[in-house]
Amino acid sequence: MTPDDTCCVTAEDGGEGDHLQPLLLERVDKGPEKSCQTVLRQRLKKHCTCTSKKAKSKVLGFFPILKWLPKYQLKDWILGDAMSGLIVGILLVPQSIAYSLLASQDPIYGLYTSFFSSIIYALLGTSRHISVGIFGVLCLLVGQVVDRELALAGYLTESGGFSDNNSAVLLAGQGNGSVEWACDRSCYAITVGATVTFTAGVYQVLMGLFQVGFVSVYLSDSLLSGFATGASLTILTSQIKYLLGLKIPRPQGWFTLFKTWYGILTNLGNTNICDLVTSLVCLLVLVPTKELNYRFKSKLKAPIPFELFVVIIATLASHFGKFNTEYGSSVAGDIPTGFLPPQLPSWSLIPNVAVDAFSIAIVGFAITVSLSEMFAKKHGYAVDANQEMYAIGFCNILPSFFRCFTTSAALTKTLVKESTGCQTQVSGLITALVLLLVLLVIAPLFFSLQKCVLAVIIVVNLRGALRKFMDIPRMWRSNPVDASIWLVTMLTSSLVNTELGLLVGLLVSAFCVLGRTQQAQVRELGRAKNREHYEALSSYRGLHTHPGVAVFRYDAPIYYANQSLFKKSLYGRVGLDPVKERLRRLKFEKKQTKNNNKELEEVVGVPDMSEKDGADATVTVSVTPDGKPGPRSVVLDCSAILFLDTAGVNVLKEVRKDYRDVGVKVVLAQCSTSVLDTLERGGYFPDEKDDGDKVFFTIADAVHYIYVQNVPVSNGDCEAKC
């Protein structure tokens, strides 16, 4: 029997005592199933054939700038793009230098990273507003990998300051005549960072090729927010040593937060007073001024670049005060101008960093797509998640040859970019011009800039993430499940391990979704007065039930994980466990073997279960454990069942069979076409025609049909009861 034969809708609603005629709906013919070879051949033909129109579409799709740049409205957009590009470029100068600390790199590489990513995203990105460049969380993740590999390579302690990258020395191989390059600590650090960046970019491009941009939907807002906040606590802790002028190595492994604080507290006696005083002064200046920018952002046409002012003043004070030589304060050191020649990543390091690079790739892509979609919805245009994957992937692959580290979109700079009038990614090109000017001319002037000033800039920019702690009560009132995911992810990221926090958050989110299907319960439905509408009796007043017919709904898919829970909940809600009822009858029959079948029916009021064919037996009312009459028929509303698997089909078969054995008919109603297809493939519909195997399109049709077919009522009584 197919779903076409079993999907019935009553065509008549009246008729005193007449049988309601079923209306059969014919399913659309899906045609014969195609073989794997045919499907593969069609897909290869679709993707491998090339026409001029298709080639043009591919090129324009891969380089979105070719679509929007010819339509650029120069008079209307150039002023906003120029203003936002200039402001973001000015803000990026101190931040690019500062966030190099997190990635364990020299300052010049932070400037390189921001410069190249701004250009590449302008060419390949589909978002008009996001700012792609350095992002604190990714810098932290890269820095942790770099420090781990430095320790494994024998660089156990931090250097006194940033050193020049051009310190590689040529060493002769021992015994085999080969030649290899050996780097100092700074050179090896950027080699590791560039290799991680290259590997992460390859992952992102591969995910774009395989069209898996949808993975971002599995990283919920609460998960990403908790991860970013937890990483922010780790970032804040990692910068305390720079604020105090302490030279202690970054701890590795789990529980780095506790290890870092232990190292800081045990070395407090070595605090550099010059760095401490400078840090306090910079904090006293930047915290209130940044707060002013935040409070009056609606009135200011552009945020005031207080960070740049602090960097300039602090650099001058350090230079003329000789803080480095007189007081031993750590400074940025020599920052070369121009660009270094491209260099391949270290292929031998890729196996060591492959796992770390994957988590970095996922985080970078998820943050970029989330911000892209958020601002696209706000301004009424669309972004392509897979193209964003390509864009951010090439923002990592190509710059990695120029010793850059991993990038993604950054919320703070994106907000600044949008608020200052950005219209297109032309603003990103203008930002790149500002950074180019710094790289070619201004960079060496930051030689005397103290590391503690850079640390202050990082700490002050964490205010937004740390404000999330004030939203915990509101999040809990709004949705306790999302708040729990946020808390677990935040605590794991900060207290245990940053990368582990992302994995734990993802698992907790998945278990919360599964948990909701495990907690779903079968609900009994009642009919609204004067309406053919059914809702849960426990949720609404004034609903009516039908004598002898019980209607139930299950608000979750039925699959292997909750099949037993579904059956248990249904049997409990019906009030009659057919397995126990059958055993009770068998026991009773054994005690009454000396009585004939007629006496058994008169005393017990149950059919003769010893007959081979129970269809001819008289169906009588079953008795629930509480002594009340059980239902003669059960209608299962399947409208909330999104899908079934093999276990789900089997449990529905078991329920139908178990209840049929005790004289209770089970019918299904309001099944979706996908559920019907699964039932057919799973063999739910028997070959023999049987009214009990019908599937109805509405609950009302099922109830009416059951009454007419099985309940002996007087003329007109069906309408009164239904």
C-alpha positions in Angstrom: 0.0 0.0 0.0 1.4 3.4 -1.0 0.8 6.8 0.6 -1.3 7.6 -2.5 -3.7 4.9 -1.4 -3.7 5.8 2.3 -3.8 9.6 2.3 -7.5 10.3 2.7 -9.6 13.4 3.3 -13.3 13.2 3.9 -15.3 14.8 1.1 -18.6 15.0 2.9 -19.3 16.6 6.2 -22.9 15.7 6.7 -24.9 12.6 5.9 -26.9 11.2 8.8 -25.2 7.9 9.4 -23.7 7.7 5.9 -20.1 6.6 5.5 -17.9 9.6 4.7 -16.3 9.1 1.4 -12.5 9.5 1.2 -11.0 12.0 -1.2 -7.8 10.5 -2.6 -5.1 13.0 -3.6 -2.6 11.8 -6.2 1.0 12.5 -5.4 3.2 14.2 -8.1 5.2 11.6 -10.0 8.8 12.1 -9.2 9.9 10.0 -12.2 12.3 7.1 -12.2 15.3 7.3 -9.9 18.5 8.3 -11.7 21.5 6.0 -11.4 24.7 7.3 -9.8 26.4 7.4 -13.2 23.7 9.5 -14.7 23.8 12.0 -11.8 27.6 12.2 -11.9 27.5 12.7 -15.6 25.0 15.5 -15.4 26.9 17.3 -12.6 30.2 17.0 -14.5 28.5 18.4 -17.6 27.0 21.3 -15.5 30.2 22.2 -13.8 32.8 21.4 -16.4 31.3 22.8 -19.6 32.4 26.3 -20.3 30.6 29.0 -22.3 31.4 32.7 -22.7 28.4 33.6 -20.6 29.3 31.1 -17.9 33.0 32.3 -17.8 31.9 35.9 -17.5 29.6 35.0 -14.6 32.4 33.0 -12.8 34.9 35.9 -13.2 32.4 38.5 -12.0 31.3 36.2 -9.1 34.9 35.6 -8.0 35.8 39.4 -8.3 32.7 41.2 -7.0 34.5 44.5 -7.4 34.0 44.2 -11.2 30.3 44.3 -10.6 30.0 47.3 -8.3 32.9 49.5 -9.3 31.6 50.4 -12.8 28.3 51.5 -11.0 30.2 53.5 -8.4 28.4 56.8 -7.7 31.3 59.1 -7.4 29.6 62.3 -6.3 27.4 60.6 -3.7 29.8 58.0 -2.2 33.4 59.2 -2.5 33.2 61.6 0.5 31.8 58.9 2.9 34.3 56.3 1.6 37.2 58.7 1.9 36.3 59.8 5.4 35.7 56.2 6.7 38.9 54.9 5.0 41.0 57.7 6.5 39.6 57.3 10.0 39.9 53.5 10.0 43.5 53.7 8.6 44.5 56.1 11.4 43.0 53.8 14.0 44.7 50.8 12.5 48.2 52.2 12.8 48.5 51.9 16.6 46.2 48.8 16.8 48.2 46.9 14.2 51.4 47.6 16.1 49.7 46.7 19.4 48.1 43.5 18.3 51.4 42.2 17.1 52.2 41.6 20.8 49.3 39.1 20.9 50.5 37.2 17.9 54.1 37.2 19.3 55.4 39.1 16.2 57.3 42.3 15.4 55.2 45.5 14.9 55.9 45.7 11.2 54.0 42.5 10.5 50.9 43.8 12.0 51.0 46.7 9.6 51.7 44.3 6.7 48.7 42.2 7.7 46.3 45.2 7.8 47.6 46.6 4.5 47.3 43.4 2.4 44.0 42.2 3.9 42.3 45.6 3.2 43.3 45.4 -0.5 42.4 41.7 -1.0 39.0 41.9 0.7 38.1 45.0 -1.4 38.7 42.9 -4.5 37.0 39.6 -3.4 34.6 40.4 -0.6 30.8 40.9 -1.0 30.2 43.0 2.0 30.3 46.8 1.6 30.9 47.7 5.2 33.0 45.2 7.1 36.7 46.0 7.9 39.0 43.0 7.5 42.3 43.0 9.3 43.7 42.1 12.7 41.3 40.7 15.2 42.3 40.2 18.9 41.0 36.7 19.3 42.7 35.4 16.2 45.9 37.1 17.2 45.8 35.4 20.5 45.2 32.0 18.9 48.1 32.6 16.5 50.3 33.8 19.4 49.7 30.6 21.4 50.7 28.4 18.5 53.8 30.6 17.8 54.9 30.4 21.5 54.4 26.7 21.6 56.5 26.1 18.5 59.2 28.5 19.8 59.4 26.5 23.0 59.6 23.2 21.0 62.4 24.7 18.9 64.4 25.7 22.0 63.5 29.4 22.3 62.6 29.2 25.9 62.7 32.8 26.9 61.4 36.0 25.4 63.9 38.4 23.8 64.4 41.7 25.4 62.7 43.5 22.6 61.5 43.0 19.0 64.4 42.2 16.8 65.1 42.7 13.2 63.8 39.9 10.9 66.8 40.1 8.7 69.0 38.2 11.1 68.9 34.8 9.3 72.3 33.2 9.0 73.4 30.7 6.5 74.7 27.5 8.1 76.3 24.6 6.3 74.7 21.3 6.8 76.7 18.9 8.7 78.2 16.0 6.8 75.9 16.0 3.8 76.9 19.2 2.0 73.4 20.6 2.1 72.6 24.1 3.0 69.8 25.3 5.3 68.7 28.5 6.9 68.6 29.1 10.6 66.7 32.0 12.1 66.8 33.8 15.4 63.7 33.9 17.6 62.0 36.7 15.8 62.6 35.1 12.4 61.3 31.7 13.5 58.3 33.3 15.2 57.1 34.9 11.9 57.8 31.7 10.0 55.5 29.9 12.3 52.9 32.6 12.1 53.0 32.8 8.3 52.7 29.0 8.1 49.6 28.9 10.4 48.1 31.7 8.3 48.8 29.9 5.0 47.3 26.7 6.3 44.2 28.4 7.7 43.7 30.2 4.4 43.9 26.9 2.5 41.3 25.4 4.7 39.0 28.3 4.1 39.4 28.2 0.3 38.8 24.4 0.3 35.6 24.9 2.3 34.6 27.5 -0.3 35.3 25.1 -3.2 33.2 22.4 -1.5 30.4 24.9 -0.9 30.4 24.4 2.9 29.7 28.0 3.8 26.7 26.8 5.7 28.9 25.6 8.6 28.7 29.1 10.0 25.0 28.4 11.0 26.2 25.9 13.6 28.1 28.6 15.4 25.3 30.5 17.2 25.6 34.0 18.4 25.7 33.0 22.0 28.5 30.6 21.3 30.6 33.2 19.4 29.9 35.8 22.0 30.9 33.5 24.8 34.0 32.5 23.0 35.1 36.1 22.3 34.5 37.1 25.9 36.4 34.2 27.2 39.3 34.9 24.8 39.1 38.6 25.9 39.8 37.5 29.5 42.8 35.6 28.3 44.0 38.5 26.3 43.6 40.9 29.2 45.6 38.6 31.4 48.3 38.2 28.8 48.8 42.0 28.7 49.3 42.5 32.5 53.0 41.5 32.2 53.6 44.3 29.7 51.7 46.8 31.8 54.1 46.0 34.7 57.2 45.6 32.5 57.7 42.0 33.5 59.7 39.6 31.2 58.0 36.2 31.8 57.3 33.6 29.1 53.7 32.9 28.0 52.6 29.6 29.6 51.5 26.7 27.3 48.8 24.1 27.6 45.6 24.2 29.6 44.8 26.6 32.5 47.0 29.3 31.0 45.0 32.0 32.9 45.9 30.6 36.3 49.5 29.9 35.2 49.9 33.5 33.9 48.5 35.0 37.1 50.8 32.8 39.1 53.8 34.0 37.1 52.8 37.6 37.5 52.2 37.4 41.3 55.5 35.6 41.9 57.4 38.2 39.8 55.7 41.4 41.2 59.0 42.4 42.8 60.6 42.8 39.4 58.0 45.4 38.2 59.5 48.1 36.1 58.3 51.4 37.7 58.7 53.3 34.4 56.4 50.9 32.6 53.9 50.9 35.5 53.7 54.7 35.6 53.4 55.0 31.8 50.6 52.3 31.8 48.6 54.1 34.6 48.9 57.5 32.8 47.8 56.0 29.5 44.9 54.2 31.1 43.8 57.4 32.8 43.8 59.1 29.5 42.3 56.4 27.2 39.6 54.9 29.4 37.6 58.2 29.8 38.3 59.4 26.3 37.1 56.1 24.7 34.1 56.3 26.9 33.4 59.8 25.6 33.7 58.5 22.0 31.2 55.7 22.9 28.7 58.0 24.6 28.7 60.7 21.9 29.1 58.4 18.9 25.7 59.5 17.5 26.8 63.2 17.6 30.3 62.8 16.4 30.8 62.5 12.7 33.9 60.4 13.4 35.5 59.1 16.5 38.4 61.1 17.8 41.7 59.0 17.4 42.8 59.4 21.0 44.9 56.2 20.6 47.0 57.8 17.9 47.5 60.9 20.0 48.6 58.7 23.0 51.0 56.8 20.8 52.6 59.9 19.4 53.0 61.6 22.8 54.2 58.4 24.5 56.8 57.8 21.7 58.1 61.3 22.0 58.3 61.1 25.8 60.1 57.7 25.6 62.6 59.0 23.0 63.6 62.2 24.7 63.3 60.6 28.2 65.5 57.7 27.2 63.2 55.3 28.9 64.8 52.3 27.2 68.4 53.0 28.2 67.9 54.8 31.5 65.0 52.8 33.0 65.1 49.5 31.1 61.7 49.9 29.6 60.9 47.5 26.7 60.3 49.4 23.4 59.1 48.4 19.9 62.6 48.6 18.5 63.6 49.0 14.9 60.6 49.0 12.5 62.0 48.8 8.9 60.3 50.6 6.0 59.2 49.1 2.7 58.4 45.4 2.0 60.4 42.3 2.4 60.6 39.9 -0.5 58.0 37.1 -0.6 58.9 33.9 1.1 57.3 30.4 1.1 55.8 29.0 4.3 57.7 26.3 6.1 56.2 23.1 4.7 57.7 21.0 7.5 55.8 23.0 10.1 52.3 22.4 8.5 51.7 19.0 10.2 52.5 20.6 13.6 50.0 23.5 13.1 47.3 21.8 11.0 44.9 21.2 13.8 45.3 24.7 15.3 45.0 26.3 11.8 41.6 24.5 11.3 40.1 26.0 14.5 41.5 29.4 13.5 40.0 29.1 10.0 36.6 28.3 11.4 36.6 31.1 13.9 37.9 33.7 11.3 35.3 32.6 8.8 32.4 32.5 11.3 33.1 36.0 12.6 33.5 37.4 9.1 30.2 35.9 7.8 28.3 36.9 10.9 29.4 40.5 10.6 28.8 40.5 6.8 25.3 39.2 7.2 24.5 41.6 10.1 25.4 44.7 8.2 24.0 43.4 4.9 20.6 43.0 6.5 20.9 46.4 8.1 21.6 48.2 4.8 19.4 46.0 2.5 21.8 44.0 0.3 22.9 40.3 0.2 26.3 38.7 0.8 27.5 35.3 -0.5 28.7 33.1 2.4 30.9 30.9 0.0 32.4 34.0 -1.7 33.2 35.3 1.8 35.0 32.1 2.4 37.1 32.6 -0.7 37.7 36.2 0.2 38.9 35.6 3.8 40.9 32.6 2.6 42.9 34.6 0.1 43.2 37.3 2.7 45.3 34.7 4.6 47.0 32.8 1.8 48.5 35.7 -0.2 49.6 37.8 2.7 51.3 34.7 4.3 54.0 34.9 1.7 54.8 38.4 3.0 55.0 37.2 6.6 51.6 38.3 7.7 49.3 36.6 10.3 45.7 35.5 10.3 42.9 38.0 9.7 39.2 38.3 9.8 36.5 41.0 10.1 36.7 43.1 13.3 33.5 44.4 14.9 34.9 47.6 16.4 36.6 48.9 13.2 33.5 47.8 11.2 31.3 49.9 13.4 33.6 52.9 13.0 33.7 52.3 9.3 29.9 52.2 9.0 29.3 55.2 11.3 31.7 57.4 9.3 29.8 57.1 6.1 31.2 54.0 4.4 29.3 53.1 1.2 31.6 50.5 -0.6 35.0 48.8 -0.2 36.7 51.8 -1.8 37.1 52.9 1.9 39.2 49.7 2.3 41.5 50.8 -0.5 41.9 54.2 1.1 42.7 52.6 4.4 45.4 50.6 2.6 46.9 53.9 1.2 47.1 55.3 4.8 48.9 52.1 5.9 51.2 52.2 2.9 52.3 55.7 3.8 53.1 54.5 7.3 55.0 51.5 6.0 57.1 53.5 3.6 57.8 56.6 5.6 56.5 56.8 9.2 57.1 53.3 10.7 60.8 53.9 11.9 59.6 56.8 14.0 57.9 54.3 16.4 61.3 52.9 17.5 61.0 54.3 21.1 57.3 53.3 21.5 57.0 51.3 24.8 55.3 47.9 24.8 53.3 48.9 27.8 51.6 51.6 25.7 50.6 49.0 23.1 49.3 46.7 25.9 47.1 49.6 27.2 45.6 50.0 23.7 44.8 46.3 23.6 43.2 46.4 27.1 41.1 49.5 26.4 39.8 47.9 23.3 38.5 44.9 25.3 35.8 47.0 26.9 33.1 46.0 24.4 33.6 42.2 25.0 33.9 42.6 28.8 30.6 44.6 28.9 28.9 41.3 28.1 29.2 40.3 31.7 26.6 43.0 32.5 24.1 41.4 30.1 24.1 38.0 31.8 20.9 38.6 33.8 19.1 39.8 30.7 20.4 36.8 28.7 19.2 34.4 31.4 15.7 36.0 31.5 15.5 35.9 27.7 16.7 32.4 27.1 18.3 30.2 29.8 19.6 27.7 27.3 21.5 30.3 25.2 22.8 31.9 28.4 24.1 28.5 29.6 25.9 28.0 26.2 27.4 31.5 26.6 28.6 30.8 30.2 30.0 27.3 29.4 31.9 28.6 26.3 33.2 31.6 28.1 34.4 29.7 31.2 36.1 27.0 29.1 37.7 29.5 26.8 39.1 31.6 29.6 39.9 29.1 32.4 40.8 25.9 30.5 41.9 26.5 26.9 40.9 28.9 24.2 40.6 26.4 21.3 38.9 23.9 23.6 36.3 26.5 24.5 35.1 26.7 20.9 34.8 22.9 20.7 33.0 22.6 24.1 30.6 25.4 23.1 29.8 23.6 19.9 29.2 20.3 21.7 27.1 22.0 24.3 25.0 23.7 21.6 24.5 20.4 19.9 23.5 18.6 23.1 21.1 21.4 23.9 19.3 20.8 20.6 19.3 17.1 21.2 18.1 17.6 24.7 15.1 19.5 23.5 14.1 16.5 21.4 14.6 14.3 24.5 12.4 16.4 26.6 9.5 16.6 24.2 6.3 15.0 25.5 3.2 13.6 23.9 0.3 16.0 24.4 -3.3 15.2 24.3 -5.4 17.4 22.1 -8.9 18.7 22.3 -11.2 20.3 19.8 -12.2 24.0 20.0 -15.9 24.7 20.3 -17.6 25.2 16.9 -14.2 24.9 15.1 -12.4 22.0 13.5 -9.2 23.0 15.3 -7.3 21.0 17.9 -4.8 22.2 20.5 -3.2 20.8 23.7 -5.6 20.3 26.6 -2.9 21.4 29.0 -2.4 24.8 27.3 -5.9 26.0 26.6 -9.3 26.0 28.3 -12.6 25.1 26.8 -11.4 22.3 24.6 -13.5 19.1 24.2 -12.4 15.5 23.7 -14.2 12.8 21.8 -15.6 9.7 23.6 -13.6 6.6 22.6 -11.2 8.6 20.4 -8.0 10.2 21.8 -5.9 12.6 19.8 -2.2 13.1 20.6 0.6 15.2 19.2 4.4 14.7 19.5 6.4 18.0 19.1 9.7 16.5 17.9 11.2 14.3 15.2 11.2 10.6 16.0 14.6 9.1 15.6 16.9 6.6 17.2 17.8 8.8 20.2 14.2 9.4 21.4 12.2 6.4 20.0 11.9 4.8 23.4 11.0 8.1 25.1 8.3 8.7 22.5 6.7 5.3 23.1 6.9 5.6 26.8 5.4 9.1 26.7 2.6 8.0 24.4 1.7 5.0 26.5 1.7 7.1 29.6 -0.5 9.8 28.1 -3.0 7.3 26.6 -3.2 5.7 30.0 -2.9 2.2 28.5 0.2 0.3 28.0 -0.7 -2.4 25.4 2.2 -4.7 26.3 1.1 -4.8 30.0 -2.5 -5.0 29.0 -1.8 -8.0 26.8 0.1 -9.8 29.6 -2.7 -9.1 32.0 -5.2 -10.7 29.7 -3.0 -13.7 29.1 -2.6 -14.3 32.8 -6.3 -13.9 33.3 -7.1 -16.3 30.5 -4.8 -18.9 32.1 -6.8 -18.7 35.3 -10.1 -19.1 33.4 -9.1 -22.0 31.1 -12.0 -24.0 32.5 -14.6 -21.3 31.5 -15.8 -21.0 28.0 -15.3 -18.0 25.8 -18.8 -16.7 26.4 -18.3 -16.6 30.1 -15.0 -14.9 29.7 -16.5 -12.1 27.7 -19.4 -11.6 30.1 -17.1 -11.5 33.1 -14.1 -9.6 31.8 -15.5 -7.7 28.8 -12.6 -8.4 26.5 -12.3 -10.2 23.2 -11.1 -13.8 22.9 -7.4 -13.2 22.3 -6.9 -16.9 21.6 -8.4 -16.6 18.1 -5.9 -16.5 15.3 -7.7 -13.6 13.5 -8.6 -10.9 15.9 -10.4 -8.9 13.3 -13.6 -11.0 13.6 -13.6 -10.7 17.4 -15.9 -8.2 19.1 -13.9 -5.0 19.9 -14.7 -3.9 23.4 -13.4 -1.2 25.6 -10.0 -1.7 27.2 -9.5 -0.6 30.8 -6.7 1.7 31.9 -4.8 1.0 35.2 -6.9 3.6 37.0 -10.1 1.8 36.1 -11.4 4.2 33.5 -12.4 3.0 30.0 -9.6 3.3 27.5 -9.9 4.7 24.0 -11.1 2.6 21.1 -9.0 4.6 18.6 -5.9 6.8 18.8 -5.1 9.6 16.3 -1.5 10.7 16.1 -1.1 14.3 14.9 2.2 14.2 13.0 2.3 17.9 12.0 5.2 18.6 14.4 7.3 15.5 13.4 9.9 17.0 11.0 11.5 13.7 10.1 11.7 10.0 10.8 14.6 7.6 10.6 14.4 3.8 10.4 14.1 3.6 14.2 11.2 6.1 14.1 9.3 4.1 11.4 9.8 0.9 13.4 8.5 2.4 16.6 5.4 3.6 14.8 4.9 0.1 13.5 5.3 -1.3 17.1 2.8 1.2 18.5 0.3 0.3 15.8 0.8 -3.5 16.3 0.8 -3.3 20.2 -2.5 -1.4 20.3 -4.1 -3.5 17.6 -3.5 -6.6 19.7 -5.6 -5.1 22.5 -8.3 -3.8 20.1 -7.2 -0.2 19.8 -6.8 1.3 16.3 -4.0 3.8 15.6 -4.2 6.2 12.7 -1.9 9.0 11.6 -2.9 12.5 10.6 -1.3 15.6 9.1 1.9 13.9 8.0 4.3 16.0 5.7 5.2 14.5 2.4 8.7 13.8 3.6 7.4 11.8 6.5 5.0 10.0 4.2 7.9 9.1 1.9 9.9 7.8 4.9 7.0 5.7 6.0 6.6 4.2 2.6 10.3 3.4 2.3 10.3 2.0 5.8 7.5 -0.4 5.0 4.9 1.1 7.3 2.1 0.6 4.9 1.2 -3.1 4.6 0.4 -4.8 1.3 -3.2 -5.6 2.3 -5.8 -2.9 2.4 -6.8 -2.0 5.9 -8.8 1.0 7.1 -6.5 1.2 10.1 -3.6 2.1 8.0 -5.1 5.2 6.5 -3.2 8.5 6.9 -5.5 11.6 7.0 -4.7 15.1 6.0 -6.5 16.7 9.0 -7.3 15.6 12.5 -11.0 16.3 12.0 -11.2 14.0 9.0 -9.5 11.2 11.0 -11.9 11.6 13.9 -15.0 11.7 11.7 -13.9 8.7 9.7 -13.2 6.7 12.9 -16.7 7.6 14.3 -18.5 6.6 11.1 -16.5 3.4 10.6 -16.2 2.0 14.1 -18.7 3.7 16.6 -22.3 2.5 16.5 -24.2 5.8 17.1 -27.7 6.8 16.3 -28.4 9.0 13.3 -27.1 12.6 13.8 -25.2 11.7 17.0 -21.9 11.8 15.2 -22.1 15.4 14.4 -23.1 16.2 18.0 -20.1 14.4 19.4 -17.6 15.5 16.7 
